[in-house]
């Protein structure tokens, strides 16, 4: 994610990260793989992919919570 992690609407970024998590899990199941299987064209295991995507998802969740909390605070 890196340099693009703070670009875009937090809710949209969160939805996109949810889809990435789903994609990793779905491919693992579809191809009947173990978590330690290296995906084609990747240099990490499916588990490492999932960990990375979950980290990104949680980051976007925190961004969205901060955005919503700022809006709630401005109404006080």
PQR file with spaces between the fields and no chain letter, atoms N, CA, C, O and H, PARSE charges and radii, in Angstrom:
ATOM       1  N    UNK     1       0.838   -1.184    0.000 -0.4000 1.5000
ATOM       2  CA   UNK     1       0.000    0.000    0.000 -0.0000 2.0000
ATOM       3  C    UNK     1       0.876    1.237    0.000  0.5500 1.7000
ATOM       4  O    UNK     1       0.741    2.090   -0.877 -0.5500 1.4000
ATOM       5  N    UNK     2       1.762    1.347    0.961 -0.4000 1.5000
ATOM       6  CA   UNK     2       2.787    2.376    1.005 -0.0000 2.0000
ATOM       7  C    UNK     2       2.353    3.795    0.741  0.5500 1.7000
ATOM       8  O    UNK     2       1.563    4.368    1.492 -0.5500 1.4000
ATOM       9  H    UNK     2       1.871    0.655    1.674  0.4000 1.0000
ATOM      10  N    UNK     3       2.870    4.356   -0.324 -0.4000 1.5000
ATOM      11  CA   UNK     3       2.689    5.780   -0.603 -0.0000 2.0000
ATOM      12  C    UNK     3       1.242    6.162   -0.893  0.5500 1.7000
ATOM      13  O    UNK     3       0.915    7.348   -0.844 -0.5500 1.4000
ATOM      14  H    UNK     3       3.512    3.891   -0.934  0.4000 1.0000
ATOM      15  N    UNK     4       0.369    5.217   -1.191 -0.4000 1.5000
ATOM      16  CA   UNK     4      -1.015    5.522   -1.544 -0.0000 2.0000
ATOM      17  C    UNK     4      -1.995    5.292   -0.397  0.5500 1.7000
ATOM      18  O    UNK     4      -3.204    5.429   -0.581 -0.5500 1.4000
ATOM      19  H    UNK     4       0.634    4.253   -1.231  0.4000 1.0000
ATOM      20  N    UNK     5      -1.489    4.947    0.771 -0.4000 1.5000
ATOM      21  CA   UNK     5      -2.389    4.526    1.846 -0.0000 2.0000
ATOM      22  C    UNK     5      -3.305    5.632    2.349  0.5500 1.7000
ATOM      23  O    UNK     5      -4.361    5.333    2.906 -0.5500 1.4000
ATOM      24  H    UNK     5      -0.506    4.836    0.920  0.4000 1.0000
ATOM      25  N    UNK     6      -2.942    6.892    2.175 -0.4000 1.5000
ATOM      26  CA   UNK     6      -3.790    7.991    2.654 -0.0000 2.0000
ATOM      27  C    UNK     6      -4.522    8.705    1.528  0.5500 1.7000
ATOM      28  O    UNK     6      -5.079    9.784    1.730 -0.5500 1.4000
ATOM      29  H    UNK     6      -2.083    7.135    1.723  0.4000 1.0000
ATOM      30  N    UNK     7      -4.520    8.111    0.352 -0.4000 1.5000
ATOM      31  CA   UNK     7      -5.199    8.729   -0.798 -0.0000 2.0000
ATOM      32  C    UNK     7      -6.610    8.162   -0.910  0.5500 1.7000
ATOM      33  O    UNK     7      -6.829    6.959   -0.764 -0.5500 1.4000
ATOM      34  H    UNK     7      -4.068    7.234    0.188  0.4000 1.0000
ATOM      35  N    UNK     8      -7.553    9.050   -1.170 -0.4000 1.5000
ATOM      36  CA   UNK     8      -8.933    8.619   -1.388 -0.0000 2.0000
ATOM      37  C    UNK     8      -9.763    8.615   -0.124  0.5500 1.7000
ATOM      38  O    UNK     8      -9.257    8.731    0.992 -0.5500 1.4000
ATOM      39  H    UNK     8      -7.375   10.027   -1.288  0.4000 1.0000
ATOM      40  N    UNK     9     -11.037    8.478   -0.341 -0.4000 1.5000
ATOM      41  CA   UNK     9     -12.026    8.417    0.728 -0.0000 2.0000
ATOM      42  C    UNK     9     -11.757    7.180    1.592  0.5500 1.7000
ATOM      43  O    UNK     9     -11.631    6.078    1.059 -0.5500 1.4000
ATOM      44  H    UNK     9     -11.448    8.383   -1.248  0.4000 1.0000
ATOM      45  N    UNK    10     -11.668    7.345    2.909 -0.4000 1.5000
ATOM      46  CA   UNK    10     -11.389    6.194    3.762 -0.0000 2.0000
ATOM      47  C    UNK    10     -12.384    5.041    3.604  0.5500 1.7000
ATOM      48  O    UNK    10     -11.977    3.879    3.626 -0.5500 1.4000
ATOM      49  H    UNK    10     -11.770    8.240    3.342  0.4000 1.0000
ATOM      50  N    UNK    11     -13.655    5.331    3.447 -0.4000 1.5000
ATOM      51  CA   UNK    11     -14.639    4.248    3.295 -0.0000 2.0000
ATOM      52  C    UNK    11     -14.406    3.468    1.999  0.5500 1.7000
ATOM      53  O    UNK    11     -14.540    2.244    1.976 -0.5500 1.4000
ATOM      54  H    UNK    11     -13.985    6.275    3.429  0.4000 1.0000
ATOM      55  N    UNK    12     -14.060    4.168    0.931 -0.4000 1.5000
ATOM      56  CA   UNK    12     -13.770    3.496   -0.344 -0.0000 2.0000
ATOM      57  C    UNK    12     -12.502    2.656   -0.228  0.5500 1.7000
ATOM      58  O    UNK    12     -12.437    1.541   -0.747 -0.5500 1.4000
ATOM      59  H    UNK    12     -13.951    5.162    0.949  0.4000 1.0000
ATOM      60  N    UNK    13     -11.498    3.197    0.456 -0.4000 1.5000
ATOM      61  CA   UNK    13     -10.255    2.450    0.644 -0.0000 2.0000
ATOM      62  C    UNK    13     -10.499    1.212    1.499  0.5500 1.7000
ATOM      63  O    UNK    13      -9.921    0.155    1.243 -0.5500 1.4000
ATOM      64  H    UNK    13     -11.551    4.102    0.877  0.4000 1.0000
ATOM      65  N    UNK    14     -11.351    1.339    2.510 -0.4000 1.5000
ATOM      66  CA   UNK    14     -11.689    0.197    3.361 -0.0000 2.0000
ATOM      67  C    UNK    14     -12.395   -0.879    2.545  0.5500 1.7000
ATOM      68  O    UNK    14     -12.074   -2.060    2.674 -0.5500 1.4000
ATOM      69  H    UNK    14     -11.820    2.197    2.717  0.4000 1.0000
ATOM      70  N    UNK    15     -13.345   -0.492    1.714 -0.4000 1.5000
ATOM      71  CA   UNK    15     -14.052   -1.458    0.872 -0.0000 2.0000
ATOM      72  C    UNK    15     -13.084   -2.174   -0.067  0.5500 1.7000
ATOM      73  O    UNK    15     -13.182   -3.385   -0.268 -0.5500 1.4000
ATOM      74  H    UNK    15     -13.606    0.468    1.609  0.4000 1.0000
ATOM      75  N    UNK    16     -12.152   -1.419   -0.637 -0.4000 1.5000
ATOM      76  CA   UNK    16     -11.166   -2.018   -1.547 -0.0000 2.0000
ATOM      77  C    UNK    16     -10.291   -3.013   -0.804  0.5500 1.7000
ATOM      78  O    UNK    16      -9.980   -4.079   -1.336 -0.5500 1.4000
ATOM      79  H    UNK    16     -12.072   -0.436   -0.474  0.4000 1.0000
ATOM      80  N    UNK    17      -9.891   -2.683    0.410 -0.4000 1.5000
ATOM      81  CA   UNK    17      -9.073   -3.604    1.193 -0.0000 2.0000
ATOM      82  C    UNK    17      -9.868   -4.842    1.604  0.5500 1.7000
ATOM      83  O    UNK    17      -9.314   -5.940    1.661 -0.5500 1.4000
ATOM      84  H    UNK    17     -10.143   -1.817    0.841  0.4000 1.0000
ATOM      85  N    UNK    18     -11.144   -4.678    1.888 -0.4000 1.5000
ATOM      86  CA   UNK    18     -11.987   -5.849    2.170 -0.0000 2.0000
ATOM      87  C    UNK    18     -11.980   -6.801    0.981  0.5500 1.7000
ATOM      88  O    UNK    18     -11.890   -8.017    1.148 -0.5500 1.4000
ATOM      89  H    UNK    18     -11.594   -3.787    1.841  0.4000 1.0000
ATOM      90  N    UNK    19     -12.075   -6.241   -0.214 -0.4000 1.5000
ATOM      91  CA   UNK    19     -12.073   -7.091   -1.416 -0.0000 2.0000
ATOM      92  C    UNK    19     -10.742   -7.806   -1.580  0.5500 1.7000
ATOM      93  O    UNK    19     -10.710   -8.940   -2.057 -0.5500 1.4000
ATOM      94  H    UNK    19     -12.148   -5.253   -0.349  0.4000 1.0000
ATOM      95  N    UNK    20      -9.643   -7.165   -1.194 -0.4000 1.5000
ATOM      96  CA   UNK    20      -8.329   -7.811   -1.291 -0.0000 2.0000
ATOM      97  C    UNK    20      -8.220   -8.978   -0.314  0.5500 1.7000
ATOM      98  O    UNK    20      -7.658  -10.019   -0.657 -0.5500 1.4000
ATOM      99  H    UNK    20      -9.670   -6.243   -0.807  0.4000 1.0000
ATOM     100  N    UNK    21      -8.745   -8.818    0.888 -0.4000 1.5000
ATOM     101  CA   UNK    21      -8.748   -9.907    1.867 -0.0000 2.0000
ATOM     102  C    UNK    21      -9.577  -11.071    1.327  0.5500 1.7000
ATOM     103  O    UNK    21      -9.151  -12.224    1.383 -0.5500 1.4000
ATOM     104  H    UNK    21      -9.201   -7.973    1.166  0.4000 1.0000
ATOM     105  N    UNK    22     -10.758  -10.761    0.806 -0.4000 1.5000
ATOM     106  CA   UNK    22     -11.628  -11.797    0.240 -0.0000 2.0000
ATOM     107  C    UNK    22     -10.922  -12.514   -0.901  0.5500 1.7000
ATOM     108  O    UNK    22     -11.002  -13.737   -1.014 -0.5500 1.4000
ATOM     109  H    UNK    22     -11.104   -9.824    0.761  0.4000 1.0000
ATOM     110  N    UNK    23     -10.240  -11.768   -1.737 -0.4000 1.5000
ATOM     111  CA   UNK    23      -9.536  -12.344   -2.886 -0.0000 2.0000
ATOM     112  C    UNK    23      -8.476  -13.355   -2.449  0.5500 1.7000
ATOM     113  O    UNK    23      -8.396  -14.445   -3.016 -0.5500 1.4000
ATOM     114  H    UNK    23     -10.174  -10.774   -1.646  0.4000 1.0000
ATOM     115  N    UNK    24      -7.672  -13.015   -1.464 -0.4000 1.5000
ATOM     116  CA   UNK    24      -6.632  -13.930   -0.993 -0.0000 2.0000
ATOM     117  C    UNK    24      -7.264  -15.219   -0.463  0.5500 1.7000
ATOM     118  O    UNK    24      -6.820  -16.317   -0.798 -0.5500 1.4000
ATOM     119  H    UNK    24      -7.736  -12.130   -1.003  0.4000 1.0000
ATOM     120  N    UNK    25      -8.291  -15.081    0.355 -0.4000 1.5000
ATOM     121  CA   UNK    25      -8.945  -16.255    0.940 -0.0000 2.0000
ATOM     122  C    UNK    25      -9.616  -17.090   -0.150  0.5500 1.7000
ATOM     123  O    UNK    25      -9.503  -18.316   -0.151 -0.5500 1.4000
ATOM     124  H    UNK    25      -8.652  -14.189    0.627  0.4000 1.0000
ATOM     125  N    UNK    26     -10.305  -16.440   -1.066 -0.4000 1.5000
ATOM     126  CA   UNK    26     -11.015  -17.159   -2.134 -0.0000 2.0000
ATOM     127  C    UNK    26     -10.045  -17.931   -3.028  0.5500 1.7000
ATOM     128  O    UNK    26     -10.334  -19.061   -3.419 -0.5500 1.4000
ATOM     129  H    UNK    26     -10.396  -15.444   -1.066  0.4000 1.0000
ATOM     130  N    UNK    27      -8.910  -17.338   -3.351 -0.4000 1.5000
ATOM     131  CA   UNK    27      -7.933  -18.041   -4.191 -0.0000 2.0000
ATOM     132  C    UNK    27      -7.320  -19.225   -3.457  0.5500 1.7000
ATOM     133  O    UNK    27      -7.092  -20.274   -4.059 -0.5500 1.4000
ATOM     134  H    UNK    27      -8.675  -16.420   -3.033  0.4000 1.0000
ATOM     135  N    UNK    28      -7.056  -19.071   -2.185 -0.4000 1.5000
ATOM     136  CA   UNK    28      -6.534  -20.187   -1.393 -0.0000 2.0000
ATOM     137  C    UNK    28      -7.513  -21.349   -1.427  0.5500 1.7000
ATOM     138  O    UNK    28      -7.111  -22.497   -1.614 -0.5500 1.4000
ATOM     139  H    UNK    28      -7.241  -18.219   -1.697  0.4000 1.0000
ATOM     140  N    UNK    29      -8.792  -21.058   -1.248 -0.4000 1.5000
ATOM     141  CA   UNK    29      -9.814  -22.106   -1.255 -0.0000 2.0000
ATOM     142  C    UNK    29     -10.016  -22.660   -2.662  0.5500 1.7000
ATOM     143  O    UNK    29     -10.062  -23.877   -2.847 -0.5500 1.4000
ATOM     144  H    UNK    29      -9.119  -20.125   -1.096  0.4000 1.0000
ATOM     145  N    UNK    30     -10.137  -21.786   -3.648 -0.4000 1.5000
ATOM     146  CA   UNK    30     -10.385  -22.202   -5.029 -0.0000 2.0000
ATOM     147  C    UNK    30      -9.338  -23.187   -5.535  0.5500 1.7000
ATOM     148  O    UNK    30      -9.669  -24.190   -6.167 -0.5500 1.4000
ATOM     149  H    UNK    30     -10.100  -20.798   -3.498  0.4000 1.0000
ATOM     150  N    UNK    31      -8.074  -22.891   -5.251 -0.4000 1.5000
ATOM     151  CA   UNK    31      -6.995  -23.724   -5.745 -0.0000 2.0000
ATOM     152  C    UNK    31      -6.564  -24.792   -4.745  0.5500 1.7000
ATOM     153  O    UNK    31      -5.546  -25.459   -4.932 -0.5500 1.4000
ATOM     154  H    UNK    31      -7.806  -22.076   -4.737  0.4000 1.0000
ATOM     155  N    UNK    32      -7.361  -24.947   -3.671 -0.4000 1.5000
ATOM     156  CA   UNK    32      -7.127  -25.983   -2.660 -0.0000 2.0000
ATOM     157  C    UNK    32      -5.682  -25.941   -2.153  0.5500 1.7000
ATOM     158  O    UNK    32      -4.983  -26.953   -2.123 -0.5500 1.4000
ATOM     159  H    UNK    32      -8.188  -24.406   -3.519  0.4000 1.0000
ATOM     160  N    UNK    33      -5.266  -24.750   -1.761 -0.4000 1.5000
ATOM     161  CA   UNK    33      -3.888  -24.544   -1.337 -0.0000 2.0000
ATOM     162  C    UNK    33      -3.766  -24.537    0.179  0.5500 1.7000
ATOM     163  O    UNK    33      -4.744  -24.348    0.903 -0.5500 1.4000
ATOM     164  H    UNK    33      -5.834  -23.927   -1.786  0.4000 1.0000
ATOM     165  N    UNK    34      -2.546  -24.748    0.633 -0.4000 1.5000
ATOM     166  CA   UNK    34      -2.219  -24.537    2.035 -0.0000 2.0000
ATOM     167  C    UNK    34      -1.845  -23.068    2.197  0.5500 1.7000
ATOM     168  O    UNK    34      -1.559  -22.377    1.219 -0.5500 1.4000
ATOM     169  H    UNK    34      -1.752  -24.901    0.045  0.4000 1.0000
ATOM     170  N    UNK    35      -1.849  -22.599    3.445 -0.4000 1.5000
ATOM     171  CA   UNK    35      -1.488  -21.205    3.681 -0.0000 2.0000
ATOM     172  C    UNK    35      -0.030  -20.923    3.335  0.5500 1.7000
ATOM     173  O    UNK    35       0.334  -19.778    3.069 -0.5500 1.4000
ATOM     174  H    UNK    35      -2.081  -23.161    4.240  0.4000 1.0000
ATOM     175  N    UNK    36       0.809  -21.965    3.336 -0.4000 1.5000
ATOM     176  CA   UNK    36       2.219  -21.741    3.026 -0.0000 2.0000
ATOM     177  C    UNK    36       2.540  -21.869    1.534  0.5500 1.7000
ATOM     178  O    UNK    36       3.710  -21.856    1.151 -0.5500 1.4000
ATOM     179  H    UNK    36       0.513  -22.895    3.552  0.4000 1.0000
ATOM     180  N    UNK    37       1.518  -21.992    0.699 -0.4000 1.5000
ATOM     181  CA   UNK    37       1.706  -22.049   -0.744 -0.0000 2.0000
ATOM     182  C    UNK    37       2.079  -20.674   -1.283  0.5500 1.7000
ATOM     183  O    UNK    37       1.491  -19.662   -0.902 -0.5500 1.4000
ATOM     184  H    UNK    37       0.568  -22.003    1.010  0.4000 1.0000
ATOM     185  N    UNK    38       3.055  -20.656   -2.165 -0.4000 1.5000
ATOM     186  CA   UNK    38       3.420  -19.418   -2.862 -0.0000 2.0000
ATOM     187  C    UNK    38       2.477  -19.253   -4.045  0.5500 1.7000
ATOM     188  O    UNK    38       2.341  -20.151   -4.876 -0.5500 1.4000
ATOM     189  H    UNK    38       3.533  -21.478   -2.474  0.4000 1.0000
ATOM     190  N    UNK    39       1.840  -18.119   -4.109 -0.4000 1.5000
ATOM     191  CA   UNK    39       0.943  -17.843   -5.233 -0.0000 2.0000
ATOM     192  C    UNK    39       1.773  -17.573   -6.486  0.5500 1.7000
ATOM     193  O    UNK    39       2.889  -17.065   -6.390 -0.5500 1.4000
ATOM     194  H    UNK    39       1.950  -17.390   -3.434  0.4000 1.0000
ATOM     195  N    UNK    40       1.236  -17.911   -7.665 -0.4000 1.5000
ATOM     196  CA   UNK    40       1.966  -17.594   -8.897 -0.0000 2.0000
ATOM     197  C    UNK    40       2.238  -16.087   -8.981  0.5500 1.7000
ATOM     198  O    UNK    40       1.396  -15.273   -8.600 -0.5500 1.4000
ATOM     199  H    UNK    40       0.329  -18.324   -7.744  0.4000 1.0000
ATOM     200  N    UNK    41       3.401  -15.737   -9.475 -0.4000 1.5000
ATOM     201  CA   UNK    41       3.803  -14.332   -9.643 -0.0000 2.0000
ATOM     202  C    UNK    41       3.927  -13.576   -8.325  0.5500 1.7000
ATOM     203  O    UNK    41       3.897  -12.345   -8.324 -0.5500 1.4000
ATOM     204  H    UNK    41       4.084  -16.399   -9.784  0.4000 1.0000
ATOM     205  N    UNK    42       4.065  -14.277   -7.210 -0.4000 1.5000
ATOM     206  CA   UNK    42       4.268  -13.644   -5.907 -0.0000 2.0000
ATOM     207  C    UNK    42       5.485  -14.263   -5.236  0.5500 1.7000
ATOM     208  O    UNK    42       5.816  -15.422   -5.483 -0.5500 1.4000
ATOM     209  H    UNK    42       4.090  -15.277   -7.211  0.4000 1.0000
ATOM     210  N    UNK    43       6.132  -13.509   -4.412 -0.4000 1.5000
ATOM     211  CA   UNK    43       7.277  -14.042   -3.678 -0.0000 2.0000
ATOM     212  C    UNK    43       6.963  -14.208   -2.193  0.5500 1.7000
ATOM     213  O    UNK    43       7.866  -14.281   -1.359 -0.5500 1.4000
ATOM     214  H    UNK    43       5.864  -12.567   -4.211  0.4000 1.0000
ATOM     215  N    UNK    44       5.673  -14.265   -1.877 -0.4000 1.5000
ATOM     216  CA   UNK    44       5.222  -14.483   -0.502 -0.0000 2.0000
ATOM     217  C    UNK    44       4.151  -15.564   -0.510  0.5500 1.7000
ATOM     218  O    UNK    44       3.533  -15.844   -1.537 -0.5500 1.4000
ATOM     219  H    UNK    44       4.939  -14.205   -2.555  0.4000 1.0000
ATOM     220  N    UNK    45       3.945  -16.164    0.658 -0.4000 1.5000
ATOM     221  CA   UNK    45       2.917  -17.199    0.782 -0.0000 2.0000
ATOM     222  C    UNK    45       1.526  -16.578    0.841  0.5500 1.7000
ATOM     223  O    UNK    45       1.374  -15.370    1.022 -0.5500 1.4000
ATOM     224  H    UNK    45       4.446  -15.937    1.493  0.4000 1.0000
ATOM     225  N    UNK    46       0.527  -17.420    0.686 -0.4000 1.5000
ATOM     226  CA   UNK    46      -0.851  -16.938    0.832 -0.0000 2.0000
ATOM     227  C    UNK    46      -1.052  -16.338    2.223  0.5500 1.7000
ATOM     228  O    UNK    46      -1.734  -15.324    2.372 -0.5500 1.4000
ATOM     229  H    UNK    46       0.650  -18.401    0.540  0.4000 1.0000
ATOM     230  N    UNK    47      -0.456  -16.969    3.244 -0.4000 1.5000
ATOM     231  CA   UNK    47      -0.588  -16.433    4.604 -0.0000 2.0000
ATOM     232  C    UNK    47       0.028  -15.042    4.703  0.5500 1.7000
ATOM     233  O    UNK    47      -0.571  -14.139    5.289 -0.5500 1.4000
ATOM     234  H    UNK    47       0.097  -17.793    3.123  0.4000 1.0000
ATOM     235  N    UNK    48       1.202  -14.865    4.144 -0.4000 1.5000
ATOM     236  CA   UNK    48       1.862  -13.558    4.178 -0.0000 2.0000
ATOM     237  C    UNK    48       1.042  -12.521    3.416  0.5500 1.7000
ATOM     238  O    UNK    48       0.971  -11.358    3.812 -0.5500 1.4000
ATOM     239  H    UNK    48       1.688  -15.598    3.669  0.4000 1.0000
ATOM     240  N    UNK    49       0.422  -12.960    2.310 -0.4000 1.5000
ATOM     241  CA   UNK    49      -0.465  -12.049    1.577 -0.0000 2.0000
ATOM     242  C    UNK    49      -1.627  -11.625    2.461  0.5500 1.7000
ATOM     243  O    UNK    49      -1.967  -10.444    2.530 -0.5500 1.4000
ATOM     244  H    UNK    49       0.480  -13.906    1.988  0.4000 1.0000
ATOM     245  N    UNK    50      -2.236  -12.599    3.138 -0.4000 1.5000
ATOM     246  CA   UNK    50      -3.385  -12.296    3.990 -0.0000 2.0000
ATOM     247  C    UNK    50      -2.992  -11.360    5.136  0.5500 1.7000
ATOM     248  O    UNK    50      -3.718  -10.414    5.441 -0.5500 1.4000
ATOM     249  H    UNK    50      -1.960  -13.558    3.082  0.4000 1.0000
ATOM     250  N    UNK    51      -1.873  -11.615    5.756 -0.4000 1.5000
ATOM     251  CA   UNK    51      -1.411  -10.745    6.852 -0.0000 2.0000
ATOM     252  C    UNK    51      -1.236   -9.319    6.346  0.5500 1.7000
ATOM     253  O    UNK    51      -1.676   -8.369    6.994 -0.5500 1.4000
ATOM     254  H    UNK    51      -1.283  -12.384    5.509  0.4000 1.0000
ATOM     255  N    UNK    52      -0.603   -9.170    5.203 -0.4000 1.5000
ATOM     256  CA   UNK    52      -0.386   -7.836    4.634 -0.0000 2.0000
ATOM     257  C    UNK    52      -1.707   -7.136    4.319  0.5500 1.7000
ATOM     258  O    UNK    52      -1.879   -5.956    4.626 -0.5500 1.4000
ATOM     259  H    UNK    52      -0.246   -9.942    4.677  0.4000 1.0000
ATOM     260  N    UNK    53      -2.625   -7.860    3.714 -0.4000 1.5000
ATOM     261  CA   UNK    53      -3.917   -7.264    3.369 -0.0000 2.0000
ATOM     262  C    UNK    53      -4.721   -6.919    4.618  0.5500 1.7000
ATOM     263  O    UNK    53      -5.413   -5.902    4.646 -0.5500 1.4000
ATOM     264  H    UNK    53      -2.485   -8.818    3.465  0.4000 1.0000
ATOM     265  N    UNK    54      -4.638   -7.756    5.651 -0.4000 1.5000
ATOM     266  CA   UNK    54      -5.340   -7.442    6.902 -0.0000 2.0000
ATOM     267  C    UNK    54      -4.744   -6.202    7.564  0.5500 1.7000
ATOM     268  O    UNK    54      -5.475   -5.384    8.121 -0.5500 1.4000
ATOM     269  H    UNK    54      -4.076   -8.583    5.628  0.4000 1.0000
ATOM     270  N    UNK    55      -3.434   -6.062    7.506 -0.4000 1.5000
ATOM     271  CA   UNK    55      -2.808   -4.848    8.042 -0.0000 2.0000
ATOM     272  C    UNK    55      -3.334   -3.614    7.308  0.5500 1.7000
ATOM     273  O    UNK    55      -3.652   -2.600    7.928 -0.5500 1.4000
ATOM     274  H    UNK    55      -2.840   -6.727    7.053  0.4000 1.0000
ATOM     275  N    UNK    56      -3.420   -3.714    5.985 -0.4000 1.5000
ATOM     276  CA   UNK    56      -3.937   -2.601    5.182 -0.0000 2.0000
ATOM     277  C    UNK    56      -5.400   -2.320    5.525  0.5500 1.7000
ATOM     278  O    UNK    56      -5.807   -1.164    5.643 -0.5500 1.4000
ATOM     279  H    UNK    56      -3.161   -4.538    5.481  0.4000 1.0000
ATOM     280  N    UNK    57      -6.186   -3.388    5.682 -0.4000 1.5000
ATOM     281  CA   UNK    57      -7.603   -3.233    6.015 -0.0000 2.0000
ATOM     282  C    UNK    57      -7.762   -2.520    7.360  0.5500 1.7000
ATOM     283  O    UNK    57      -8.556   -1.588    7.486 -0.5500 1.4000
ATOM     284  H    UNK    57      -5.855   -4.327    5.585  0.4000 1.0000
ATOM     285  N    UNK    58      -7.010   -2.961    8.348 -0.4000 1.5000
ATOM     286  CA   UNK    58      -7.115   -2.350    9.674 -0.0000 2.0000
ATOM     287  C    UNK    58      -6.663   -0.895    9.658  0.5500 1.7000
ATOM     288  O    UNK    58      -7.221   -0.065   10.376 -0.5500 1.4000
ATOM     289  H    UNK    58      -6.366   -3.719    8.246  0.4000 1.0000
ATOM     290  N    UNK    59      -5.659   -0.580    8.847 -0.4000 1.5000
ATOM     291  CA   UNK    59      -5.225    0.809    8.718 -0.0000 2.0000
ATOM     292  C    UNK    59      -6.370    1.672    8.170  0.5500 1.7000
ATOM     293  O    UNK    59      -6.638    2.760    8.681 -0.5500 1.4000
ATOM     294  H    UNK    59      -5.205   -1.254    8.264  0.4000 1.0000
ATOM     295  N    UNK    60      -7.036    1.173    7.129 -0.4000 1.5000
ATOM     296  CA   UNK    60      -8.136    1.940    6.531 -0.0000 2.0000
ATOM     297  C    UNK    60      -9.321    2.042    7.483  0.5500 1.7000
ATOM     298  O    UNK    60     -10.022    3.053    7.481 -0.5500 1.4000
ATOM     299  H    UNK    60      -6.818    0.290    6.714  0.4000 1.0000
ATOM     300  N    UNK    61      -9.555    1.024    8.287 -0.4000 1.5000
ATOM     301  CA   UNK    61     -10.608    1.074    9.302 -0.0000 2.0000
ATOM     302  C    UNK    61     -10.319    2.195   10.306  0.5500 1.7000
ATOM     303  O    UNK    61     -11.217    2.948   10.682 -0.5500 1.4000
ATOM     304  H    UNK    61      -8.984    0.203    8.289  0.4000 1.0000
ATOM     305  N    UNK    62      -9.064    2.294   10.731 -0.4000 1.5000
ATOM     306  CA   UNK    62      -8.686    3.359   11.661 -0.0000 2.0000
ATOM     307  C    UNK    62      -8.831    4.733   11.015  0.5500 1.7000
ATOM     308  O    UNK    62      -9.270    5.682   11.664 -0.5500 1.4000
ATOM     309  H    UNK    62      -8.334    1.682   10.426  0.4000 1.0000
ATOM     310  N    UNK    63      -8.464    4.843    9.744 -0.4000 1.5000
ATOM     311  CA   UNK    63      -8.645    6.119    9.025 -0.0000 2.0000
ATOM     312  C    UNK    63     -10.111    6.527    9.007  0.5500 1.7000
ATOM     313  O    UNK    63     -10.442    7.686    9.256 -0.5500 1.4000
ATOM     314  H    UNK    63      -8.107    4.072    9.217  0.4000 1.0000
ATOM     315  N    UNK    64     -10.986    5.575    8.711 -0.4000 1.5000
ATOM     316  CA   UNK    64     -12.419    5.876    8.658 -0.0000 2.0000
ATOM     317  C    UNK    64     -12.935    6.280   10.033  0.5500 1.7000
ATOM     318  O    UNK    64     -13.699    7.238   10.150 -0.5500 1.4000
ATOM     319  H    UNK    64     -10.718    4.633    8.508  0.4000 1.0000
ATOM     320  N    UNK    65     -12.528    5.564   11.069 -0.4000 1.5000
ATOM     321  CA   UNK    65     -12.964    5.927   12.422 -0.0000 2.0000
ATOM     322  C    UNK    65     -12.516    7.337   12.784  0.5500 1.7000
ATOM     323  O    UNK    65     -13.285    8.097   13.372 -0.5500 1.4000
ATOM     324  H    UNK    65     -11.907    4.786   10.974  0.4000 1.0000
ATOM     325  N    UNK    66     -11.267    7.698   12.437 -0.4000 1.5000
ATOM     326  CA   UNK    66     -10.790    9.061   12.723 -0.0000 2.0000
ATOM     327  C    UNK    66     -11.631   10.095   11.976  0.5500 1.7000
ATOM     328  O    UNK    66     -11.980   11.135   12.533 -0.5500 1.4000
ATOM     329  H    UNK    66     -10.642    7.080   11.959  0.4000 1.0000
ATOM     330  N    UNK    67     -11.951    9.808   10.726 -0.4000 1.5000
ATOM     331  CA   UNK    67     -12.750   10.743    9.931 -0.0000 2.0000
ATOM     332  C    UNK    67     -14.130   10.937   10.567  0.5500 1.7000
ATOM     333  O    UNK    67     -14.589   12.069   10.722 -0.5500 1.4000
ATOM     334  H    UNK    67     -11.667    8.963   10.274  0.4000 1.0000
ATOM     335  N    UNK    68     -14.776    9.855   10.927 -0.4000 1.5000
ATOM     336  CA   UNK    68     -16.118    9.934   11.509 -0.0000 2.0000
ATOM     337  C    UNK    68     -16.068   10.642   12.859  0.5500 1.7000
ATOM     338  O    UNK    68     -16.926   11.473   13.158 -0.5500 1.4000
ATOM     339  H    UNK    68     -14.402    8.936   10.801  0.4000 1.0000
ATOM     340  N    UNK    69     -15.071   10.319   13.670 -0.4000 1.5000
ATOM     341  CA   UNK    69     -14.953   10.968   14.981 -0.0000 2.0000
ATOM     342  C    UNK    69     -14.716   12.466   14.861  0.5500 1.7000
ATOM     343  O    UNK    69     -15.246   13.241   15.657 -0.5500 1.4000
ATOM     344  H    UNK    69     -14.374    9.644   13.427  0.4000 1.0000
ATOM     345  N    UNK    70     -13.926   12.884   13.874 -0.4000 1.5000
ATOM     346  CA   UNK    70     -13.709   14.332   13.663 -0.0000 2.0000
ATOM     347  C    UNK    70     -15.019   15.018   13.310  0.5500 1.7000
ATOM     348  O    UNK    70     -15.302   16.110   13.804 -0.5500 1.4000
ATOM     349  H    UNK    70     -13.496   12.255   13.227  0.4000 1.0000
ATOM     350  N    UNK    71     -15.822   14.385   12.458 -0.4000 1.5000
ATOM     351  CA   UNK    71     -17.106   14.976   12.085 -0.0000 2.0000
ATOM     352  C    UNK    71     -18.047   15.051   13.278  0.5500 1.7000
ATOM     353  O    UNK    71     -18.767   16.034   13.453 -0.5500 1.4000
ATOM     354  H    UNK    71     -15.593   13.498   12.057  0.4000 1.0000
ATOM     355  N    UNK    72     -18.037   13.998   14.100 -0.4000 1.5000
ATOM     356  CA   UNK    72     -18.891   14.008   15.296 -0.0000 2.0000
ATOM     357  C    UNK    72     -18.441   15.078   16.271  0.5500 1.7000
ATOM     358  O    UNK    72     -19.273   15.747   16.885 -0.5500 1.4000
ATOM     359  H    UNK    72     -17.452   13.199   13.958  0.4000 1.0000
ATOM     360  N    UNK    73     -17.133   15.250   16.421 -0.4000 1.5000
ATOM     361  CA   UNK    73     -16.607   16.271   17.324 -0.0000 2.0000
ATOM     362  C    UNK    73     -16.944   17.680   16.847  0.5500 1.7000
ATOM     363  O    UNK    73     -17.148   18.577   17.665 -0.5500 1.4000
ATOM     364  H    UNK    73     -16.457   14.707   15.922  0.4000 1.0000
ATOM     365  N    UNK    74     -17.003   17.879   15.549 -0.4000 1.5000
ATOM     366  CA   UNK    74     -17.287   19.222   15.015 -0.0000 2.0000
ATOM     367  C    UNK    74     -18.752   19.608   15.202  0.5500 1.7000
ATOM     368  O    UNK    74     -19.095   20.783   15.070 -0.5500 1.4000
ATOM     369  H    UNK    74     -16.837   17.150   14.885  0.4000 1.0000
ATOM     370  N    UNK    75     -19.623   18.642   15.509 -0.4000 1.5000
ATOM     371  CA   UNK    75     -21.033   18.938   15.726 -0.0000 2.0000
ATOM     372  C    UNK    75     -21.334   19.302   17.175  0.5500 1.7000
ATOM     373  O    UNK    75     -22.445   19.727   17.493 -0.5500 1.4000
ATOM     374  H    UNK    75     -19.344   17.688   15.616  0.4000 1.0000
ATOM     375  N    UNK    76     -20.354   19.137   18.045 -0.4000 1.5000
ATOM     376  CA   UNK    76     -20.568   19.439   19.475 -0.0000 2.0000
ATOM     377  C    UNK    76     -20.554   20.917   19.739  0.5500 1.7000
ATOM     378  O    UNK    76     -20.718   21.342   20.883 -0.5500 1.4000
ATOM     379  H    UNK    76     -19.452   18.792   17.786  0.4000 1.0000
